[in-house]
Amino acid sequence: MNRWKRANLVLLAALLLVVMIQPGKSYAYADRMMSLTPPPPPSPLIMPLGFFDPSNQYLEQGETKIYDNGDQTVTIEMSTTSYSQVSSIGATVTLQMWTGGTWANIGTSTTKSKSNDWYFKDQVTKVVARGYYFRVKSTHWISTGNVYEQGEIISTSILVK
């Protein structure tokens, strides 16, 4: 009897393992089936959080994120940080779509900014097509007196479902 219990427990554990592993494979398969292009290659340049040139007097870092809203729109969040208060701080974001061979700019760039502050955060919503991969190229900048500093970030990519 003890042997049967052990065999049943091993069988149950194996079945649970198969059930737990299977959804990950199904989702990956579903993503491939929903995509109208092959996935983009990984890029060493992708950094959603950017620390910029250490010789900058003011511009410290920036961050850009992209989210699928599930309704053929994406939300792009952007933030820029300065070491101290500046006259103007902001970001310019450009939505990019993977065509299967290259990243293409989609629509017009959007610039958002704030005056007389050291920190800026905002978001923008853009209309997109299902079945494609999207990412954001952003330029974070500050302007104060005669000083203008900027840094560029490329977000991670997402498949819009």
C-alpha positions in Angstrom: 0.0 0.0 0.0 2.8 2.4 0.8 4.3 1.7 -2.6 1.0 2.6 -4.3 0.7 5.9 -2.3 4.2 6.9 -3.4 3.6 6.0 -7.0 0.3 8.0 -7.0 2.1 11.0 -5.4 4.8 10.9 -8.0 2.2 10.7 -10.8 0.3 13.6 -9.2 3.4 15.7 -8.9 4.3 15.0 -12.6 0.8 16.0 -13.7 1.0 19.2 -11.7 4.3 20.1 -13.2 3.0 19.6 -16.7 0.0 21.7 -16.0 2.1 24.5 -14.5 4.6 24.5 -17.4 2.0 24.3 -20.2 0.4 27.8 -19.8 3.7 29.5 -20.4 4.2 27.6 -23.7 0.6 28.4 -24.7 1.0 32.1 -24.1 4.2 32.2 -26.0 2.5 30.3 -28.9 -0.5 32.7 -28.7 1.8 35.7 -28.9 3.5 34.3 -32.1 0.1 33.6 -33.6 -1.2 37.1 -32.8 1.9 38.9 -34.3 1.8 40.0 -37.9 5.6 40.2 -38.0 8.4 38.1 -36.5 9.5 39.5 -33.2 12.2 42.2 -33.2 15.7 41.1 -32.3 17.0 42.0 -28.8 19.0 45.2 -28.8 21.8 46.1 -26.4 20.7 49.8 -26.7 17.4 49.3 -25.0 17.4 51.0 -21.7 14.0 52.2 -20.3 15.8 54.0 -17.5 18.7 56.1 -18.7 21.5 57.7 -16.8 23.0 60.3 -19.1 26.4 61.9 -19.6 28.0 62.2 -16.2 29.5 65.5 -17.2 26.0 67.0 -17.5 25.5 70.0 -15.1 21.8 69.5 -14.8 20.3 66.5 -16.7 20.5 63.5 -14.4 18.2 60.7 -15.7 15.1 59.8 -17.7 12.7 57.0 -17.9 10.2 55.8 -20.6 7.6 53.0 -20.4 5.0 51.8 -22.9 1.8 49.9 -22.0 -0.8 48.2 -24.1 -4.3 49.5 -23.0 -6.0 46.6 -24.8 -8.2 48.9 -26.9 -5.8 49.5 -29.8 -4.1 52.3 -27.9 -0.8 52.5 -25.9 0.1 54.7 -23.0 3.6 56.1 -23.0 4.9 57.3 -19.6 7.9 59.6 -19.5 9.9 61.2 -16.7 13.0 63.4 -16.6 15.1 64.3 -13.5 17.5 67.2 -13.1 20.1 67.6 -10.3 18.5 71.0 -9.5 15.7 73.3 -10.6 15.9 74.4 -14.3 13.9 76.8 -16.5 12.4 74.0 -18.6 12.5 70.2 -18.3 10.7 67.6 -20.4 10.8 64.8 -23.0 10.0 64.3 -26.6 8.6 60.8 -27.4 8.4 59.1 -30.8 6.4 55.9 -31.2 8.1 53.2 -33.3 6.6 50.1 -34.9 8.5 46.9 -35.9 7.9 46.3 -39.6 9.6 42.8 -39.6 12.9 44.2 -40.6 13.3 47.7 -39.1 11.8 50.1 -36.6 9.7 52.8 -38.3 8.6 56.1 -36.7 4.8 56.2 -36.4 2.9 59.5 -36.5 4.4 62.7 -35.1 6.6 63.1 -32.1 5.0 64.5 -28.9 6.8 66.9 -26.6 5.8 67.5 -23.0 7.5 69.8 -20.5 7.3 71.6 -17.2 8.8 75.0 -16.2 10.9 75.9 -13.1 11.2 72.5 -11.6 13.8 69.7 -11.2 11.4 66.8 -12.0 9.0 66.2 -14.8 6.5 63.3 -15.4 3.7 63.0 -17.9 2.0 60.5 -20.3 0.5 60.4 -23.7 -1.9 57.9 -25.4 -1.4 56.9 -29.0 -3.6 54.8 -31.4 -1.9 51.7 -32.7 -2.7 48.6 -34.7 -3.1 45.1 -33.1 -0.6 42.4 -34.0 2.5 44.6 -34.2 5.4 45.3 -31.9 5.9 48.9 -30.6 8.5 50.7 -28.7 9.3 54.3 -27.8 12.4 56.4 -28.6 12.5 59.4 -26.2 14.8 62.4 -25.9 14.9 63.8 -22.3 16.1 67.4 -22.0 16.6 70.4 -19.8 17.1 74.1 -20.6 18.3 76.7 -18.2 20.1 80.0 -19.0 22.5 79.2 -21.8 22.6 75.5 -21.0 20.8 72.8 -23.0 21.4 69.1 -22.2 19.7 66.0 -23.6 19.8 62.2 -23.5 18.1 59.5 -25.5 16.4 56.3 -24.3 14.8 53.5 -26.2 12.1 51.6 -24.3 11.5 47.9 -24.3 9.1 46.6 -27.0 5.6 45.3 -26.5 3.2 43.3 -28.8 -0.1 45.0 -29.0 -2.9 42.4 -28.7 
